């Protein structure tokens, strides 16, 4: 089957799934009332009266209308707790990019060192195995205590969570380069640094970029949770603030926006991965 034909059919199936889901969603919420009584325990927890109403689950048309209202003015700024979704996204993406860039600066050279040196690989492996499973958010209290700045602490958490996939994939890719190629470079008396850039880096590039692609997905996942913890600005804080305001429509809108931005970041790294891949 031609690739273009397969792509067109896949889009048709995806559209059918989306329409089916949207119709089921609309039918599921169309019978609900506009207000529902709060559970007394929940109302007490939130500091509200038990008789105060809350909005029913919004339908797809409500979410579409809310998305359109955000798109009309995404960068408004009416105070600390009332900023447009465009501003919130800009803060989040900026933090992710800074933490991610710092992780690249550390992970790639260290990964090359581990991959090229069996001694350093064995020496550093225990530290990597101990630190790698630690949840990035577990570092947040320590970061807040030492750095004393919520924005920089969020960047530090992004750095931590982005570091390990890149580091491990870089080390694996460098160590997996064909020994014949490295031996030929040594026979030609190519220096270590030149060998790393002209022989090892091109061969290990697909594996390295795969690690970078994994890292960007994890970084975008973690920033939402980190911003919920520290508050201030960012798409994570926006979700939490809208939940506190009981605006379920904005919460669903935020979820869709987070997913869309995550997909775009992943696809950008996927293009880079395809560009550096070459057949054996």
N, C-alpha and C positions, 0 to 999 in steps of 0.2 A: 504493500500500500504506500503511495507517495506520501512524503512527510507533510506536505501542505494539506492534503486531504485529511490526514489523521488529525492535524491541528484544528482544522475547521470542525470536524466531528466532535473533538474534545470540547471545543468552545460551546457547541450546541448542547452537549450533555451537561456542561457546567451551568449554562444558562437555565436549562430545565430543572436542575437540582435547586438553583437559587430561587426560581419562581415557585417551585413546590414548597420549599421551606418558608418563603414569604407568605404564601397562601395559608399554610398550616399555622403559622404564627398569627396571622390576622384573624383566622377563625378561632384560635385558642383564646385570644384576648378580647374578641368583639363582644362577648357576653358578660364581661366583668363590669362592675360599676365604676364610676369615676372616683369614688372615695371608699375606703374600707376602714373599719375601726381598728385601731392599734391594739395589739396584745398588751395587757396592763403591765406585765413585767418588762416588755420591750420599751413601753412608754416611760416607765420609771427609769430605766437604764439611760435613755436618751434625754431625760429631763423634760419630757412633754406630758401633756395631760392625756389620759386614756381615751378621752372623747375626741381628741384632735384627729382629723382624717389624714390619710396619706394617699398619694396618687396611685391609681391602679397601674398594672404593668402596661407600658405603652405598646402600641402596635407598630408595624413596619412603616406605616405612613407618618406616624408621629416622629419616628426616628429620622426619616428622610427630611421632614420639615425642619427638624432641629439641626440636621447637618447643613441644610441650605442656609439657615440663619447664621450658623458659624462661618460658613464660606463667604457670606456677604460682608462680614467685618471680623476677620480672624485676628487682627492685631490691635484691638481696642485695649485701653488700659484705664480702668476706673478705680484703681486702688490695689492694695496688696492682695485682697481676696477676690478680685473681679478683673481678671485679665482674659483676653481672647485666647482661643485654643491655639492659634498660630504662635503667640508669644510663649505659651506653655511648651509647645513642641520644640521651639527654637532653643529654649533653655535645656530641655532634656537631650536633644541631639547634640548640642554643644558639649555637655558634660560627657556624653558617650564618646564623642570624637576625641576629646582630650584624654580621657582615661585609656581609650583604645590606642591612641598614638603613643602614649607612654609605655603601654604594654608591648607594642611593636619594638620600641627602642631597646627594651630590656630582653624580650623573649628571643628575638632573632639572633643577636650575638651570643647569648647564653646557650641557645639551642645549637648553634654551630659548634660552640666549644664542647658541649656534651656529646654531640654526634661525631665529632672528629677525634675526641680523646676518650678512649676506654677508661682511663684513670679517673677523669673528671665525671664521667657517666656513673661509675660505681660510687664515687665519693658523694655526689649530689643526689643520687637516687633516693636515699632515705629521707632527706629533707623534702623532696618533691612528693613522695608518697604520703608523708604526714600532713603536709599543708594543702595538697590538692583536694582532698575530700571535704575540707572545711567550707561551710556555706559562706559565700561572700558577705551576706548580711551579718554574720557573726562578728565580722571585723568592724561593723559600724560603731558599736559603743566605744571600742578602743580608739577608732579614728576620731570620733567626736571628742573624746577625752583629751587626746594628744594634740589634734589639729585645732580644735575649738572653732571650726567653721563648717557649717552643714554642707555648703556647696562643694568645698574642697574635699570633705569627707566622702561625698557621693562620688566624686571623680576617683578618689582612692579605691573605693569599693569596685568601681568599673575596671580600674587597672588590675586589681586582684583577680576578678573573675575572667578577664580577658587574657591574663598571662598564661594560665596553664594549658589550654588547648593549643595556643601558638607555640609555646615552648616545647611541649611533647611532640607535636607534629613536625616541628623544625628539626628536633633532635633525631626523630625517627627517619625523616626524609634524608637528612645528611648521612646518617649511618647506613642507609640502604642504597646509597649511590654505588654503582658497579665498581668493584675493586679494580677491574681492568682499566677503567678510565683514569682512576686516581694513580695507578701504577705507571701508566703511560706518561702522565703529567710529571711524576717524579723522575722518570727516566729522562725526560726532556729538561730536567732541572728547573721546573716551574716552582717558584716560591710558594710558601704556605698561603699567604694572603691572596696572591694571584690565582692559585689553585682553587681557593674557596670561591672566588668570584667568577672565574671563567669555566670551571668544570663542575664544582659541586652545586653552586647556586642554581644554574639552569636545570640541572638534573633533579634537584630536590624541590624546585619551585611549585610543581602541582601539589605536593604534599603540604608544603608551607602555606599555600593559599587556602587549601582545605581547612587547615587549622585556623586561619584568619577568618574564614567564613563561619566556622563554628563559634568563634569568639564574639563576632559581632552580634550573632543571634542571642548569645547568653548575656552580653552587655546590655542589649535593649530590653531583655527580660528583667534583668536585675535593677535597672535604673527606675523602673516603675515602682517596684517594692521599696527601693531606697528612698525615693521622694515621698512615698506615703509615710515613711518613718520620720523624716527630718522636716517635711513641710516646706513652706516658702513658695517656690515656683516649680514648674515642671508638670508634665502630663500625669505623673503619678499623684502629685499633690492635687491636681485638678480632679482626678477621679475620686479621691478621698473627700475633697471639699464638696463635690456634687452629691456624694453619698450622704454626707452630714446634712446637706440641704434637702435630702430626700428627692433629688431629681434623678429618677431612674432613667429617664430619657437621655440625659447628658452622660450618665454612666455607660449606657449601651453605646452611645455615640463615641465616647472615648475609647471603649474597647475596640470598636471598628477602626478608629484612627490608629490606635497602637498596632493593631494587626497589619494595617496597610503600610505603615512606615517600616515595620519589621520586615515585611515582604520586599519592599523596595531596597532596603539595606542588604538583604540576603541576595537579591537578584543582581545588585551591583557587584558583589563579591563573586557571584556565580559567573558573571561575564569575564571577570579577571581570571577566574579558574580555567575557563574555556580558552582564554587567550594564551595562557602559559602552558597548557597541556600539549604534549606531543606524544606520538606513538613510540613504543619501545623499538 
